Amino acid sequence: MIRMKRALITGIFGQDGAYLARSLLRSGYRVFGGDLNTAPEYYSNLKVLKADKDVTAFKLDLTDSKSIIKALKKSGPDEVYNLAGQSSVSLSFKKPGLTKAINADGVNKLLGAVLSECPEARIFQASSAEIFAGLKKGAVRESDKPRTISPYGESKLMAQKHLERCRDKYGLFACSGILFNHESPLRGLGFVTRKISRGAAAIKLGLADKVVLGNINARRDWGFAGDYVEAMRLMLKRERPEDFVIATGKSHSVRDFIEAAFGCTGEKLVWKGTGVKEKGLSGKTGKVIVEISEEFYRPADTGALIGNPGKAKKELGWEPKTDFRTMAGMMVEADLKSMKAGKR
């Protein structure tokens, strides 16, 4: 009898965790999840994707080695996907110690636990484009020298170095996916894309008058989370572990996302003013529906951060399937649907 493959996903209740869980389940895996809280309300993303009933979840704290070891013993994984972490760049400036404890020290604890309990398991580590945030160049590659500008970026870089050490010194099959921004209808409310999609939906339904944002000229390489989890899986199927940039290779501004999101509601914005005084007016009514506030600016921000996914395309056969406007439309439609139903 062939043994069913087993996967442990840390941070399973986030957007990436939910999409990855669904993908693995469809491929015949037994899926286990670890997160800080396993109360019923945290299963919402898995429920949206109809994956909640087939996942076994238990508490897992990356700052606690005993918690990690317990999770590994319960799941007996062939593959470990570490998607957990303190994911807010803005919060990292306020709580750098906590960010390091989870994103860097926690990964080191996880790697040590895997070496101790299941050294044959393959590990995926969710790294971030923020390790390159200080670079002043075009699309970045895996070979570019990292340069961070935030405690969040620094914590992700430290984690990547921990992983490289375990791979080189102990032969652990471990690889980092250097993930550029990726969104979905499951994105948390604390992220700007979800704030925009939710704001556009609320204004369309008459539930809000405007949305207030920070630097709308910041540019990012935005992809769809559902596409990106497939790259994670492909990385663990290779003969040898390597790190890959996972990105679209295309740059869009926050302003572009605003226009795409509002466009999905039939609204065309008219921009007036500059800087923090700039406002987005409804092309239909002339009312201000987008405002700018310095309150939402980051202490440090990147320029146009773009990834070069050439290596992923060549060696993994991976490339994004969902374009920027389609992704924005998915998010707005999901928010319109949930608001009409009175869910959120």
VEXDREN-513848 format. One record per residue (C-alpha): residue in three letters; residue number from 1; x, y, z. Coordinates in nm, 4 decimals. Layout:
N
[ala; NUM; [X; Y; Z]];
...
//
This chain:
344
[met; 1; [0.0000; 0.0000; 0.0000]];
[ile; 2; [0.1414; 0.3376; -0.1031]];
[arg; 3; [0.1763; 0.5792; 0.1885]];
[met; 4; [-0.0102; 0.9065; 0.1445]];
[lys; 5; [0.2325; 1.1997; 0.1416]];
[arg; 6; [0.2087; 1.4291; 0.4413]];
[ala; 7; [0.2681; 1.8040; 0.4514]];
[leu; 8; [0.2882; 2.0459; 0.7431]];
[ile; 9; [0.2017; 2.4090; 0.6684]];
[thr; 10; [0.2851; 2.6685; 0.9307]];
[gly; 11; [0.0648; 2.9770; 0.9118]];
[ile; 12; [-0.2041; 2.7688; 0.7443]];
[phe; 13; [-0.4837; 3.0147; 0.8174]];
[gly; 14; [-0.3302; 3.2934; 0.6058]];
[gln; 15; [-0.4003; 3.3406; 0.2351]];
[asp; 16; [-0.0975; 3.1411; 0.1193]];
[gly; 17; [-0.1609; 2.8638; 0.3694]];
[ala; 18; [-0.5194; 2.8215; 0.2548]];
[tyr; 19; [-0.4379; 2.8132; -0.1183]];
[leu; 20; [-0.1472; 2.5763; -0.0581]];
[ala; 21; [-0.3604; 2.3455; 0.1576]];
[arg; 22; [-0.6220; 2.3225; -0.1165]];
[ser; 23; [-0.3595; 2.2493; -0.3807]];
[leu; 24; [-0.1960; 1.9757; -0.1725]];
[leu; 25; [-0.5290; 1.8158; -0.0854]];
[arg; 26; [-0.6220; 1.8033; -0.4530]];
[ser; 27; [-0.2947; 1.6208; -0.5160]];
[gly; 28; [-0.3731; 1.3527; -0.2591]];
[tyr; 29; [-0.1687; 1.4783; 0.0363]];
[arg; 30; [-0.2661; 1.4513; 0.3977]];
[val; 31; [-0.2390; 1.8103; 0.5178]];
[phe; 32; [-0.1538; 1.9292; 0.8664]];
[gly; 33; [-0.1480; 2.2910; 0.9728]];
[gly; 34; [0.0116; 2.4834; 1.2525]];
[asp; 35; [-0.0850; 2.8292; 1.3728]];
[leu; 36; [-0.0871; 3.0374; 1.6897]];
[asn; 37; [-0.4623; 3.0031; 1.7337]];
[thr; 38; [-0.6819; 2.7180; 1.6162]];
[ala; 39; [-1.0215; 2.8522; 1.7258]];
[pro; 40; [-1.3053; 2.7841; 1.4743]];
[glu; 41; [-1.3205; 3.1445; 1.3507]];
[tyr; 42; [-0.9632; 3.1182; 1.2188]];
[tyr; 43; [-1.0693; 2.8587; 0.9603]];
[ser; 44; [-1.2476; 3.1201; 0.7459]];
[asn; 45; [-0.9966; 3.1187; 0.4576]];
[leu; 46; [-0.9946; 2.7395; 0.4434]];
[lys; 47; [-1.3750; 2.7410; 0.4470]];
[val; 48; [-1.3882; 2.9808; 0.1525]];
[leu; 49; [-1.1773; 2.7331; -0.0452]];
[lys; 50; [-1.3721; 2.4337; 0.0926]];
[ala; 51; [-1.0555; 2.2875; 0.2438]];
[asp; 52; [-1.1368; 2.3204; 0.6147]];
[lys; 53; [-1.2789; 1.9717; 0.6742]];
[asp; 54; [-0.9774; 1.7868; 0.5362]];
[val; 55; [-0.7042; 1.9692; 0.7294]];
[thr; 56; [-0.5752; 1.8684; 1.0723]];
[ala; 57; [-0.4618; 2.1829; 1.2539]];
[phe; 58; [-0.2965; 2.2327; 1.5885]];
[lys; 59; [-0.1229; 2.5102; 1.7785]];
[leu; 60; [0.2281; 2.5931; 1.6650]];
[asp; 61; [0.4416; 2.8793; 1.7941]];
[leu; 62; [0.7653; 2.9461; 1.6050]];
[thr; 63; [0.9180; 3.1075; 1.9127]];
[asp; 64; [0.8748; 2.7846; 2.1114]];
[ser; 65; [1.0941; 2.4879; 2.0147]];
[lys; 66; [0.8788; 2.2438; 2.2134]];
[ser; 67; [0.5726; 2.3556; 2.0187]];
[ile; 68; [0.7527; 2.3010; 1.6883]];
[ile; 69; [0.8797; 1.9547; 1.7841]];
[lys; 70; [0.5328; 1.8524; 1.9004]];
[ala; 71; [0.3846; 1.9607; 1.5654]];
[leu; 72; [0.6483; 1.7673; 1.3704]];
[lys; 73; [0.5878; 1.4524; 1.5751]];
[lys; 74; [0.2113; 1.4785; 1.5245]];
[ser; 75; [0.2337; 1.5338; 1.1510]];
[gly; 76; [0.5363; 1.3230; 1.0503]];
[pro; 77; [0.5783; 1.5382; 0.7366]];
[asp; 78; [0.7463; 1.4614; 0.4083]];
[glu; 79; [0.7273; 1.8330; 0.3291]];
[val; 80; [0.7258; 2.1392; 0.5549]];
[tyr; 81; [0.6084; 2.4756; 0.4248]];
[asn; 82; [0.6960; 2.7606; 0.6584]];
[leu; 83; [0.4512; 3.0389; 0.5783]];
[ala; 84; [0.4134; 3.1677; 0.9338]];
[gly; 85; [0.5604; 3.4959; 1.0441]];
[gln; 86; [0.5153; 3.8570; 1.1392]];
[ser; 87; [0.4186; 3.9777; 0.7922]];
[ser; 88; [0.3772; 4.3542; 0.8341]];
[val; 89; [0.6652; 4.5738; 0.7191]];
[ser; 90; [0.5126; 4.8728; 0.8986]];
[leu; 91; [0.4767; 4.6847; 1.2269]];
[ser; 92; [0.8366; 4.5707; 1.2050]];
[phe; 93; [0.9538; 4.9288; 1.2604]];
[lys; 94; [0.7490; 4.9438; 1.5805]];
[lys; 95; [0.8342; 4.5926; 1.6997]];
[pro; 96; [1.1715; 4.4913; 1.5531]];
[gly; 97; [1.2464; 4.2509; 1.8385]];
[leu; 98; [0.9242; 4.0587; 1.7915]];
[thr; 99; [0.9759; 4.0521; 1.4153]];
[lys; 100; [1.3238; 3.9012; 1.4548]];
[ala; 101; [1.2062; 3.6524; 1.7183]];
[ile; 102; [0.9403; 3.5107; 1.4853]];
[asn; 103; [1.0789; 3.5570; 1.1343]];
[ala; 104; [1.4460; 3.4811; 1.1961]];
[asp; 105; [1.4981; 3.3066; 1.5305]];
[gly; 106; [1.1774; 3.1096; 1.4781]];
[val; 107; [1.2999; 2.9765; 1.1450]];
[asn; 108; [1.6267; 2.8745; 1.3077]];
[lys; 109; [1.4287; 2.6819; 1.5714]];
[leu; 110; [1.2182; 2.5167; 1.3001]];
[leu; 111; [1.5241; 2.4084; 1.1033]];
[gly; 112; [1.6847; 2.2654; 1.4166]];
[ala; 113; [1.3673; 2.0744; 1.4991]];
[val; 114; [1.3446; 1.9289; 1.1479]];
[leu; 115; [1.7079; 1.8162; 1.1644]];
[ser; 116; [1.6309; 1.6465; 1.4954]];
[glu; 117; [1.2918; 1.4926; 1.4225]];
[cys; 118; [1.2563; 1.4411; 1.0461]];
[pro; 119; [1.5826; 1.5213; 0.8622]];
[glu; 120; [1.4560; 1.3652; 0.5382]];
[ala; 121; [1.1680; 1.6131; 0.5140]];
[arg; 122; [1.1878; 1.8826; 0.2479]];
[ile; 123; [1.1435; 2.2417; 0.3629]];
[phe; 124; [1.0107; 2.5496; 0.1887]];
[gln; 125; [1.0797; 2.8866; 0.3518]];
[ala; 126; [0.8747; 3.1896; 0.2512]];
[ser; 127; [1.1317; 3.4631; 0.1996]];
[ser; 128; [1.0469; 3.8096; 0.0715]];
[ala; 129; [1.1243; 4.0692; -0.1932]];
[glu; 130; [1.1949; 4.3016; 0.0997]];
[ile; 131; [1.5455; 4.1544; 0.1239]];
[phe; 132; [1.6146; 4.3550; -0.1937]];
[ala; 133; [1.4223; 4.6698; -0.0961]];
[gly; 134; [1.7320; 4.8904; -0.0847]];
[leu; 135; [1.8503; 4.8105; -0.4358]];
[lys; 136; [1.8292; 5.0837; -0.6980]];
[lys; 137; [1.8017; 4.8781; -1.0150]];
[gly; 138; [1.5616; 4.6988; -1.2436]];
[ala; 139; [1.4249; 4.3497; -1.1965]];
[val; 140; [1.6225; 4.1617; -0.9318]];
[arg; 141; [1.7531; 3.8070; -0.9631]];
[glu; 142; [1.8506; 3.5386; -0.7133]];
[ser; 143; [2.2179; 3.6285; -0.7635]];
[asp; 144; [2.1778; 3.9953; -0.6664]];
[lys; 145; [2.3269; 4.0986; -0.3350]];
[pro; 146; [2.0490; 4.1685; -0.0813]];
[arg; 147; [2.0053; 4.5101; 0.0723]];
[thr; 148; [1.7357; 4.5641; 0.3335]];
[ile; 149; [1.5760; 4.8863; 0.4603]];
[ser; 150; [1.3339; 4.7510; 0.7219]];
[pro; 151; [1.3477; 4.5209; 1.0267]];
[tyr; 152; [1.1080; 4.2950; 0.8376]];
[gly; 153; [1.3437; 4.2638; 0.5408]];
[glu; 154; [1.6389; 4.2061; 0.7720]];
[ser; 155; [1.4538; 3.9289; 0.9575]];
[lys; 156; [1.3735; 3.7522; 0.6298]];
[leu; 157; [1.7351; 3.7791; 0.5178]];
[met; 158; [1.8559; 3.6318; 0.8472]];
[ala; 159; [1.6125; 3.3425; 0.8048]];
[gln; 160; [1.7437; 3.2783; 0.4549]];
[lys; 161; [2.0996; 3.2646; 0.5871]];
[his; 162; [1.9950; 3.0152; 0.8554]];
[leu; 163; [1.8429; 2.8001; 0.5817]];
[glu; 164; [2.1517; 2.8202; 0.3608]];
[arg; 165; [2.3690; 2.7124; 0.6541]];
[cys; 166; [2.1543; 2.4048; 0.7248]];
[arg; 167; [2.1458; 2.3174; 0.3581]];
[asp; 168; [2.5201; 2.3498; 0.3082]];
[lys; 169; [2.6404; 2.2082; 0.6398]];
[tyr; 170; [2.3842; 1.9379; 0.7147]];
[gly; 171; [2.2496; 1.8482; 0.3704]];
[leu; 172; [1.8942; 1.9506; 0.4546]];
[phe; 173; [1.6657; 1.9793; 0.1517]];
[ala; 174; [1.5656; 2.3365; 0.2188]];
[cys; 175; [1.4904; 2.6204; -0.0197]];
[ser; 176; [1.3657; 2.9770; -0.0048]];
[gly; 177; [1.1048; 3.1234; -0.2322]];
[ile; 178; [1.1828; 3.4942; -0.2602]];
[leu; 179; [0.8211; 3.5981; -0.2919]];
[phe; 180; [0.7273; 3.9310; -0.4402]];
[asn; 181; [0.3932; 4.0866; -0.3462]];
[his; 182; [0.1043; 3.8503; -0.4030]];
[glu; 183; [-0.2600; 3.9124; -0.3260]];
[ser; 184; [-0.6002; 3.7437; -0.3332]];
[pro; 185; [-0.9542; 3.7767; -0.1980]];
[leu; 186; [-0.8177; 3.6066; 0.1154]];
[arg; 187; [-0.5664; 3.8837; 0.1835]];
[gly; 188; [-0.5781; 4.0236; 0.5378]];
[leu; 189; [-0.7503; 4.3560; 0.6023]];
[gly; 190; [-0.4237; 4.5128; 0.7189]];
[phe; 191; [-0.2750; 4.5082; 0.3677]];
[val; 192; [-0.3169; 4.8016; 0.1315]];
[thr; 193; [-0.4587; 4.6003; -0.1585]];
[arg; 194; [-0.7357; 4.4588; 0.0565]];
[lys; 195; [-0.7990; 4.8008; 0.2079]];
[ile; 196; [-0.8484; 4.9314; -0.1451]];
[ser; 197; [-1.0684; 4.6458; -0.2704]];
[arg; 198; [-1.2816; 4.6596; 0.0425]];
[gly; 199; [-1.3034; 5.0387; 0.0198]];
[ala; 200; [-1.4108; 5.0296; -0.3443]];
[ala; 201; [-1.6785; 4.7707; -0.2640]];
[ala; 202; [-1.8053; 4.9624; 0.0390]];
[ile; 203; [-1.8318; 5.2883; -0.1587]];
[lys; 204; [-2.0140; 5.1075; -0.4394]];
[leu; 205; [-2.2693; 4.9723; -0.1912]];
[gly; 206; [-2.3101; 5.3035; -0.0110]];
[leu; 207; [-2.1481; 5.1713; 0.3064]];
[ala; 208; [-1.8590; 5.4211; 0.3025]];
[asp; 209; [-1.7836; 5.7635; 0.1559]];
[lys; 210; [-1.4112; 5.7331; 0.0932]];
[val; 211; [-1.0924; 5.5346; 0.1519]];
[val; 212; [-0.7803; 5.6965; 0.3026]];
[leu; 213; [-0.4387; 5.5698; 0.1899]];
[gly; 214; [-0.0669; 5.6443; 0.2141]];
[asn; 215; [0.1886; 5.6654; -0.0673]];
[ile; 216; [-0.0085; 5.5789; -0.3805]];
[asn; 217; [0.2961; 5.6197; -0.6052]];
[ala; 218; [0.4835; 5.3276; -0.4457]];
[arg; 219; [0.5357; 5.0541; -0.7034]];
[arg; 220; [0.5314; 4.6781; -0.6545]];
[asp; 221; [0.5456; 4.3566; -0.8512]];
[trp; 222; [0.2012; 4.2099; -0.7745]];
[gly; 223; [0.0898; 3.8546; -0.8462]];
[phe; 224; [-0.1873; 3.6175; -0.7385]];
[ala; 225; [-0.1330; 3.4037; -0.4266]];
[gly; 226; [-0.3019; 3.1030; -0.5860]];
[asp; 227; [-0.0346; 3.1023; -0.8581]];
[tyr; 228; [0.2530; 3.1505; -0.6156]];
[val; 229; [0.1780; 2.8449; -0.3999]];
[glu; 230; [0.2241; 2.6284; -0.7085]];
[ala; 231; [0.5802; 2.7569; -0.7363]];
[met; 232; [0.6376; 2.6558; -0.3734]];
[arg; 233; [0.5313; 2.3007; -0.4520]];
[leu; 234; [0.7475; 2.2798; -0.7629]];
[met; 235; [1.0525; 2.3894; -0.5657]];
[leu; 236; [1.0212; 2.0864; -0.3378]];
[lys; 237; [0.9917; 1.8436; -0.6287]];
[arg; 238; [1.3356; 1.9128; -0.7707]];
[glu; 239; [1.6387; 1.6855; -0.7389]];
[arg; 240; [1.8312; 1.9454; -0.5420]];
[pro; 241; [1.7254; 2.2471; -0.3355]];
[glu; 242; [1.7735; 2.5975; -0.4693]];
[asp; 243; [1.6278; 2.9410; -0.4020]];
[phe; 244; [1.3993; 3.1086; -0.6547]];
[val; 245; [1.2569; 3.4554; -0.7147]];
[ile; 246; [0.8810; 3.4193; -0.7538]];
[ala; 247; [0.7390; 3.7268; -0.9259]];
[thr; 248; [0.5572; 3.8516; -1.2346]];
[gly; 249; [0.8360; 4.0744; -1.3643]];
[lys; 250; [0.5868; 4.3614; -1.4037]];
[ser; 251; [0.5582; 4.6789; -1.1978]];
[his; 252; [0.2382; 4.8552; -1.0937]];
[ser; 253; [0.1784; 5.1451; -0.8573]];
[val; 254; [-0.0696; 5.1583; -0.5714]];
[arg; 255; [-0.2477; 5.4161; -0.7878]];
[asp; 256; [-0.2786; 5.1533; -1.0622]];
[phe; 257; [-0.4361; 4.9143; -0.8149]];
[ile; 258; [-0.6797; 5.1829; -0.6964]];
[glu; 259; [-0.7876; 5.2572; -1.0532]];
[ala; 260; [-0.8238; 4.8873; -1.1350]];
[ala; 261; [-1.0269; 4.8186; -0.8201]];
[phe; 262; [-1.2616; 5.1136; -0.8625]];
[gly; 263; [-1.2872; 5.0360; -1.2322]];
[cys; 264; [-1.4395; 4.7016; -1.1376]];
[thr; 265; [-1.7250; 4.8895; -0.9719]];
[gly; 266; [-1.7809; 5.1068; -1.2802]];
[glu; 267; [-1.6059; 5.4069; -1.1308]];
[lys; 268; [-1.3470; 5.6142; -1.3178]];
[leu; 269; [-1.1355; 5.8319; -1.0899]];
[val; 270; [-1.0306; 6.1896; -1.1590]];
[trp; 271; [-0.7126; 6.2914; -0.9751]];
[lys; 272; [-0.6575; 6.6446; -0.8455]];
[gly; 273; [-0.3788; 6.7965; -0.6362]];
[thr; 274; [-0.0321; 6.6658; -0.5530]];
[gly; 275; [0.1399; 6.4870; -0.2658]];
[val; 276; [-0.0659; 6.4439; 0.0507]];
[lys; 277; [-0.3176; 6.6939; -0.0882]];
[glu; 278; [-0.3952; 6.4778; -0.3883]];
[lys; 279; [-0.7480; 6.3382; -0.4013]];
[gly; 280; [-0.9348; 6.0930; -0.6153]];
[leu; 281; [-1.2765; 6.2175; -0.7263]];
[ser; 282; [-1.5641; 6.0146; -0.8587]];
[gly; 283; [-1.5981; 6.0666; -1.2315]];
[lys; 284; [-1.9739; 6.0297; -1.1856]];
[thr; 285; [-2.0482; 6.2554; -0.8882]];
[gly; 286; [-1.7345; 6.4662; -0.8413]];
[lys; 287; [-1.7211; 6.3616; -0.4749]];
[val; 288; [-1.3868; 6.2804; -0.3094]];
[ile; 289; [-1.3646; 5.9039; -0.2657]];
[val; 290; [-0.9864; 5.8627; -0.2219]];
[glu; 291; [-0.7736; 6.0700; 0.0148]];
[ile; 292; [-0.4047; 6.0622; 0.1112]];
[ser; 293; [-0.2707; 6.0771; 0.4661]];
[glu; 294; [0.0881; 6.0782; 0.5920]];
[glu; 295; [-0.0362; 5.8567; 0.8741]];
[phe; 296; [-0.0192; 5.5613; 0.6376]];
[tyr; 297; [0.3273; 5.6304; 0.4931]];
[arg; 298; [0.6025; 5.3842; 0.5874]];
[pro; 299; [0.9112; 5.5144; 0.7736]];
[ala; 300; [1.1102; 5.3838; 0.4753]];
[asp; 301; [0.9777; 5.2713; 0.1409]];
[thr; 302; [1.1207; 5.1103; -0.1675]];
[gly; 303; [1.1273; 5.2375; -0.5202]];
[ala; 304; [0.9965; 5.0169; -0.8000]];
[leu; 305; [1.0678; 4.6711; -0.6597]];
[ile; 306; [1.0427; 4.4182; -0.9436]];
[gly; 307; [1.1474; 4.0545; -0.9609]];
[asn; 308; [1.2918; 3.8618; -1.2527]];
[pro; 309; [1.1184; 3.5196; -1.2578]];
[gly; 310; [1.3370; 3.3898; -1.5411]];
[lys; 311; [1.4999; 3.1147; -1.3358]];
[ala; 312; [1.1612; 2.9911; -1.2103]];
[lys; 313; [1.0293; 2.9778; -1.5656]];
[lys; 314; [1.3343; 2.7974; -1.6997]];
[glu; 315; [1.3981; 2.5486; -1.4186]];
[leu; 316; [1.0546; 2.5026; -1.2598]];
[gly; 317; [0.8400; 2.5560; -1.5662]];
[trp; 318; [0.6465; 2.8090; -1.3600]];
[glu; 319; [0.4991; 3.1403; -1.4640]];
[pro; 320; [0.2035; 3.3423; -1.3302]];
[lys; 321; [-0.1357; 3.2737; -1.4866]];
[thr; 322; [-0.3420; 3.5556; -1.3346]];
[asp; 323; [-0.2859; 3.9122; -1.4562]];
[phe; 324; [-0.2945; 4.2261; -1.2426]];
[arg; 325; [-0.6422; 4.3519; -1.3349]];
[thr; 326; [-0.7989; 4.0084; -1.3089]];
[met; 327; [-0.6574; 3.9735; -0.9587]];
[ala; 328; [-0.7897; 4.3162; -0.8539]];
[gly; 329; [-1.1289; 4.2248; -0.9965]];
[met; 330; [-1.1362; 3.8978; -0.8018]];
[met; 331; [-1.0726; 4.0857; -0.4800]];
[val; 332; [-1.3386; 4.3505; -0.5376]];
[glu; 333; [-1.5988; 4.0952; -0.6449]];
[ala; 334; [-1.5321; 3.8883; -0.3336]];
[asp; 335; [-1.5695; 4.1948; -0.1110]];
[leu; 336; [-1.8909; 4.2997; -0.2849]];
[lys; 337; [-2.0330; 3.9520; -0.2386]];
[ser; 338; [-1.9404; 3.9278; 0.1303]];
[met; 339; [-2.0669; 4.2794; 0.2083]];
[lys; 340; [-2.3978; 4.2133; 0.0379]];
[ala; 341; [-2.4283; 3.9016; 0.2510]];
[gly; 342; [-2.3410; 4.1051; 0.5598]];
[lys; 343; [-2.0419; 3.8885; 0.6437]];
[arg; 344; [-1.7590; 4.1463; 0.6619]];
//
